[in-house]
Amino acid sequence: DGCQYAIVGRNGAGKSLLVDILRGRRSLQIPQPYYDFGPDAKEYVADNIQYIAFRDSYGSADRNYYMDQRWNSQEIDPDTPTVGDLLDRAFAASGQPTEERVQLRNQLYDLFQMQPLLDKYVILLSSGELRKFILIKALFKQSKVLIIDNPFIGLDAESRQLLATLLRTMVSQTGLMLILVLAKAADIPDFITHVVEVREGTVMPTLTRAEYLSAHTPIAPPVLSPVKRQALIDLPPRTIDYHATEVVRLNRVSIRYGTRTILKDLSWVVRNRERWALRGENGAGKSTLLSIVYADNPQSYACDIALFGRQRGSGESIW
């Protein structure tokens, strides 16, 4: 009680199996885990322990939504619920709206700065904004323990720091026990008190955060051999070289959704055998830019774009 944990380990080490055991999702032939959530605990383990997994930029978003809707968001049905609508439903489903619970909801909205997002549709949220939405839905249930798998995946440095600050404040104000499942020691926030490492299917002894960090370098050793690293650097092989000098050419491309402008008058040329790094904050437009190049975005057909020296469309709608 009063401790905040991180479960760390490489991919495939067994972190998810340990979490499944904690959640009661694995039937064990040995005695089952013992739980003590206090005198005011709910009846079932599932009511006291919540689990959230973030596997990519959209993580555990409502499964009724899919990425394509983001690109077709100008055609959103007027009856589609907003963030505020969905949070209201989650709040109502979590119990009677007592004065204390209403006060908690308002505190969470202030803490997570949700007011500007309540009128948005979920598919218009950035990765960082979506995490706020999912966390608040989870907190409405007032569980004793919240397990978050990969909370920082897909977030830029500023958004990771903001999320860590939100989690720290959330823990201090709600008394929630937090268990973060992480792949890298460098991602362990400063409010974590204890670390459990899982190594090749074995749960190592629990250490304090300071003890763990003093014994582990935050930068993981290279996974690839020098030969394989060089092979990646040499891609693509000359035998499949493109027959175009310019692989991508964007000429003053603009992407808008209603009154929101995502990209404005963007020109970009990628030449054969060049290697680019695309950087930017969450919500800056990186995914939208890439969606134009690989044709996931319907608006790309109305833009001046050439791929491998061939013009894409001539300004017509995809339809």
C-alpha positions as CSV (number, residue, x, y, z in Angstrom):
1,D,0.0,0.0,0.0
2,G,1.3,3.5,-0.9
3,C,3.8,2.1,-3.4
4,Q,3.9,2.7,-7.2
5,Y,5.4,0.0,-9.3
6,A,7.0,-0.5,-12.7
7,I,7.3,-3.9,-14.4
8,V,10.2,-3.8,-16.8
9,G,11.7,-6.2,-19.3
10,R,12.5,-6.7,-23.0
11,N,9.8,-7.7,-25.4
12,G,9.0,-11.4,-24.9
13,A,10.5,-11.5,-21.4
14,G,7.1,-12.4,-19.8
15,K,5.8,-9.0,-18.6
16,S,2.3,-9.6,-20.1
17,L,2.1,-13.1,-18.5
18,L,2.9,-11.6,-15.1
19,V,0.2,-8.9,-15.6
20,D,-2.3,-11.6,-16.7
21,I,-1.6,-13.4,-13.4
22,L,-2.1,-10.2,-11.4
23,R,-5.4,-9.6,-13.1
24,G,-6.6,-13.1,-12.5
25,R,-6.7,-13.9,-16.3
26,R,-4.5,-17.0,-16.0
27,S,-5.7,-20.1,-14.2
28,L,-2.8,-21.4,-12.1
29,Q,-2.1,-24.9,-10.8
30,I,-0.4,-23.3,-7.8
31,P,-2.4,-21.4,-5.2
32,Q,-4.1,-18.4,-6.6
33,P,-2.9,-14.8,-5.9
34,Y,-4.1,-13.3,-2.6
35,Y,-5.7,-9.9,-2.8
36,D,-6.6,-7.4,-0.1
37,F,-8.1,-4.2,-1.5
38,G,-9.3,-2.9,1.9
39,P,-12.7,-2.8,3.6
40,D,-14.4,-0.7,1.0
41,A,-13.3,-2.9,-1.9
42,K,-15.6,-4.2,-4.6
43,E,-16.5,-7.8,-4.9
44,Y,-14.5,-9.0,-7.9
45,V,-10.8,-8.6,-8.8
46,A,-11.8,-7.2,-12.2
47,D,-13.6,-4.3,-10.4
48,N,-10.6,-3.5,-8.3
49,I,-7.8,-3.8,-11.0
50,Q,-8.1,-2.1,-14.3
51,Y,-5.8,-2.7,-17.3
52,I,-5.1,-0.3,-20.2
53,A,-2.7,-1.2,-23.1
54,F,-1.3,1.2,-25.6
55,R,0.1,-0.7,-28.6
56,D,0.4,2.1,-31.1
57,S,-0.6,5.7,-31.5
58,Y,-4.3,5.0,-31.1
59,G,-3.9,2.2,-28.5
60,S,-7.1,1.2,-26.8
61,A,-9.4,3.7,-28.7
62,D,-13.0,2.8,-29.0
63,R,-13.1,-0.2,-31.3
64,N,-16.0,1.4,-33.2
65,Y,-13.5,3.8,-34.7
66,Y,-10.8,3.0,-37.2
67,M,-7.9,5.0,-38.6
68,D,-9.6,5.5,-42.0
69,Q,-12.3,7.6,-40.3
70,R,-9.6,10.1,-39.4
71,W,-8.9,10.7,-43.1
72,N,-12.6,10.8,-43.9
73,S,-13.5,13.0,-40.9
74,Q,-15.1,15.6,-43.1
75,E,-17.9,13.1,-43.5
76,I,-18.6,12.5,-39.8
77,D,-22.2,11.8,-39.0
78,P,-23.7,14.7,-37.0
79,D,-25.0,12.2,-34.5
80,T,-21.5,10.8,-33.8
81,P,-20.8,11.3,-30.1
82,T,-18.1,13.7,-29.0
83,V,-15.5,13.2,-26.4
84,G,-17.8,14.9,-23.9
85,D,-20.7,12.6,-24.8
86,L,-18.6,9.5,-24.4
87,L,-17.2,10.7,-21.1
88,D,-20.7,11.5,-19.8
89,R,-21.8,7.9,-20.7
90,A,-18.7,6.4,-19.0
91,F,-19.4,8.6,-15.9
92,A,-23.1,7.6,-15.7
93,A,-22.2,3.9,-16.2
94,S,-19.7,3.9,-13.3
95,G,-22.2,4.6,-10.5
96,Q,-24.6,7.1,-9.0
97,P,-23.6,10.7,-9.6
98,T,-23.1,11.7,-6.0
99,E,-21.7,15.2,-5.1
100,E,-18.3,13.6,-4.3
101,R,-18.1,11.8,-7.7
102,V,-19.1,15.0,-9.6
103,Q,-16.4,16.8,-7.8
104,L,-13.9,14.1,-8.7
105,R,-15.0,14.4,-12.4
106,N,-14.5,18.1,-12.4
107,Q,-11.1,17.8,-10.7
108,L,-10.0,15.3,-13.4
109,Y,-11.2,17.6,-16.2
110,D,-9.2,20.4,-14.7
111,L,-6.1,18.2,-14.1
112,F,-6.1,16.8,-17.6
113,Q,-7.2,20.2,-19.2
114,M,-10.1,18.4,-21.0
115,Q,-12.5,21.4,-21.5
116,P,-11.1,22.3,-25.0
117,L,-11.4,18.6,-26.0
118,L,-15.0,17.9,-24.9
119,D,-16.5,19.1,-28.2
120,K,-14.1,17.1,-30.4
121,Y,-14.7,13.7,-32.0
122,V,-12.4,10.9,-30.7
123,I,-10.9,10.4,-34.2
124,L,-9.7,14.0,-34.3
125,L,-7.6,13.6,-31.1
126,S,-3.9,13.4,-31.2
127,S,-2.1,10.4,-29.5
128,G,-1.5,12.4,-26.3
129,E,-5.1,13.7,-26.2
130,L,-6.4,10.2,-26.7
131,R,-4.5,9.0,-23.7
132,K,-6.1,11.6,-21.5
133,F,-9.5,10.5,-22.7
134,I,-8.8,6.8,-22.0
135,L,-7.3,7.5,-18.6
136,I,-10.2,9.6,-17.4
137,K,-12.7,6.9,-18.5
138,A,-10.6,4.4,-16.4
139,L,-10.5,6.7,-13.4
140,F,-14.3,7.1,-13.4
141,K,-14.5,3.5,-12.3
142,Q,-12.5,4.3,-9.2
143,S,-10.6,1.0,-9.1
144,K,-7.9,0.4,-6.5
145,V,-5.2,-0.5,-9.0
146,L,-4.5,0.7,-12.5
147,I,-2.1,-1.2,-14.8
148,I,-1.0,0.7,-17.9
149,D,1.0,-1.2,-20.5
150,N,3.3,0.9,-22.7
151,P,1.9,4.3,-21.6
152,F,4.6,6.3,-23.5
153,I,4.7,4.5,-26.8
154,G,4.2,6.7,-29.8
155,L,4.6,10.0,-27.8
156,D,7.2,12.7,-28.4
157,A,9.5,13.8,-25.6
158,E,7.3,16.7,-24.5
159,S,4.1,14.6,-24.4
160,R,5.9,11.8,-22.5
161,Q,6.9,14.4,-19.8
162,L,3.4,15.8,-19.7
163,L,1.8,12.3,-19.3
164,A,4.3,11.5,-16.5
165,T,3.4,14.7,-14.7
166,L,-0.3,13.9,-15.1
167,L,0.2,10.4,-13.7
168,R,2.2,11.7,-10.8
169,T,-0.5,14.3,-9.9
170,M,-3.3,11.7,-10.4
171,V,-1.6,9.3,-8.0
172,S,-1.1,11.9,-5.3
173,Q,-4.7,13.2,-5.6
174,T,-6.6,10.0,-5.9
175,G,-4.6,7.5,-3.8
176,L,-4.6,5.1,-6.8
177,M,-1.9,2.4,-7.0
178,L,-0.3,2.5,-10.4
179,I,1.6,-0.3,-12.1
180,L,3.4,0.7,-15.3
181,V,4.6,-2.0,-17.8
182,L,7.7,-0.7,-19.6
183,A,10.3,-2.0,-21.9
184,K,13.0,0.6,-21.1
185,A,14.6,1.7,-17.8
186,A,14.8,5.2,-19.2
187,D,10.9,5.4,-19.2
188,I,10.5,4.8,-15.5
189,P,9.0,8.1,-14.1
190,D,10.3,9.6,-10.9
191,F,7.2,8.9,-8.9
192,I,7.7,5.1,-9.2
193,T,8.8,3.7,-5.9
194,H,9.6,0.1,-6.8
195,V,10.7,-1.9,-9.9
196,V,10.0,-5.5,-10.8
197,E,12.2,-6.8,-13.7
198,V,11.0,-9.8,-15.8
199,R,13.9,-11.5,-17.5
200,E,13.4,-14.5,-19.8
201,G,10.3,-15.7,-18.0
202,T,11.7,-15.1,-14.5
203,V,10.5,-12.5,-12.1
204,M,13.6,-10.9,-10.5
205,P,13.7,-9.6,-6.8
206,T,11.8,-6.3,-6.3
207,L,14.1,-3.3,-6.0
208,T,13.5,0.3,-5.2
209,R,13.7,2.6,-8.2
210,A,17.0,4.0,-7.0
211,E,18.5,0.5,-6.6
212,Y,17.3,-0.6,-10.0
213,L,18.6,2.5,-11.9
214,S,21.9,2.3,-10.1
215,A,22.4,-1.2,-11.4
216,H,21.0,-0.7,-14.9
217,T,22.2,1.5,-17.7
218,P,19.2,3.4,-19.2
219,I,20.4,2.7,-22.8
220,A,19.8,-0.8,-24.0
221,P,22.7,-2.5,-25.8
222,P,22.5,-2.9,-29.6
223,V,20.2,-5.8,-30.6
224,L,21.6,-6.2,-34.1
225,S,25.0,-7.6,-35.1
226,P,27.3,-5.1,-37.0
227,V,26.6,-7.1,-40.2
228,K,22.8,-6.7,-40.0
229,R,23.1,-3.0,-38.9
230,Q,25.2,-2.3,-42.1
231,A,22.7,-4.2,-44.2
232,L,19.9,-1.9,-43.0
233,I,22.1,1.2,-43.7
234,D,22.7,-0.1,-47.3
235,L,18.9,-0.5,-48.1
236,P,17.5,-0.5,-50.7
237,P,19.9,-2.8,-52.6
238,R,21.0,-1.6,-56.0
239,T,19.4,-4.6,-57.7
240,I,15.9,-3.1,-57.0
241,D,16.8,0.5,-57.5
242,Y,14.0,2.8,-58.6
243,H,14.0,4.0,-62.2
244,A,13.0,7.5,-61.1
245,T,15.2,10.4,-59.9
246,E,12.4,11.6,-57.7
247,V,10.5,9.1,-55.5
248,V,8.1,11.7,-54.0
249,R,7.3,15.2,-55.0
250,L,4.7,17.3,-53.1
251,N,3.9,20.7,-54.5
252,R,2.1,23.2,-52.2
253,V,0.0,20.5,-50.6
254,S,-2.7,21.5,-48.1
255,I,-4.9,19.3,-46.0
256,R,-7.9,20.6,-44.1
257,Y,-10.7,19.2,-42.1
258,G,-13.5,21.7,-41.8
259,T,-12.0,24.8,-40.2
260,R,-8.8,23.0,-39.1
261,T,-5.7,23.2,-41.3
262,I,-3.4,20.3,-40.8
263,L,-0.8,21.0,-43.5
264,K,-0.5,24.2,-45.4
265,D,1.3,24.8,-48.7
266,L,3.8,22.0,-48.1
267,S,6.4,21.3,-50.8
268,W,8.7,18.3,-50.3
269,V,10.9,16.3,-52.6
270,V,12.4,12.9,-51.8
271,R,15.1,11.8,-54.3
272,N,16.2,8.3,-55.1
273,R,18.4,6.8,-52.3
274,E,17.9,9.6,-49.9
275,R,17.0,8.8,-46.3
276,W,14.8,11.2,-44.3
277,A,13.8,11.5,-40.7
278,L,10.4,13.0,-40.1
279,R,10.1,14.7,-36.7
280,G,7.5,16.7,-34.9
281,E,5.3,16.9,-31.9
282,N,2.2,14.8,-31.5
283,G,-0.6,16.3,-33.5
284,A,1.8,18.3,-35.7
285,G,0.7,16.4,-38.9
286,K,3.4,13.7,-39.3
287,S,0.8,10.8,-39.8
288,T,-1.2,13.0,-42.2
289,L,1.8,13.8,-44.3
290,L,2.7,10.1,-44.6
291,S,-1.0,9.2,-45.3
292,I,-0.7,11.5,-48.4
293,V,2.3,9.6,-49.7
294,Y,1.0,6.1,-49.3
295,A,-2.6,7.0,-50.5
296,D,-4.5,6.4,-47.3
297,N,-5.8,10.0,-47.3
298,P,-8.6,10.7,-49.8
299,Q,-7.6,14.3,-50.0
300,S,-4.2,13.3,-51.5
301,Y,-5.9,12.7,-54.9
302,A,-6.9,16.4,-55.0
303,C,-3.3,17.6,-54.4
304,D,-0.4,18.1,-56.7
305,I,1.6,14.9,-56.0
306,A,4.0,12.8,-58.0
307,L,5.3,9.4,-57.0
308,F,8.2,7.7,-58.9
309,G,7.9,10.4,-61.5
310,R,4.2,9.8,-62.2
311,Q,1.5,12.3,-61.4
312,R,-1.2,11.2,-59.0
313,G,-4.6,12.3,-60.2
314,S,-5.4,15.7,-61.7
315,G,-7.4,17.4,-58.9
316,E,-10.4,15.1,-58.9
317,S,-12.0,13.6,-55.8
318,I,-11.2,10.0,-54.9
319,W,-14.9,9.3,-55.3
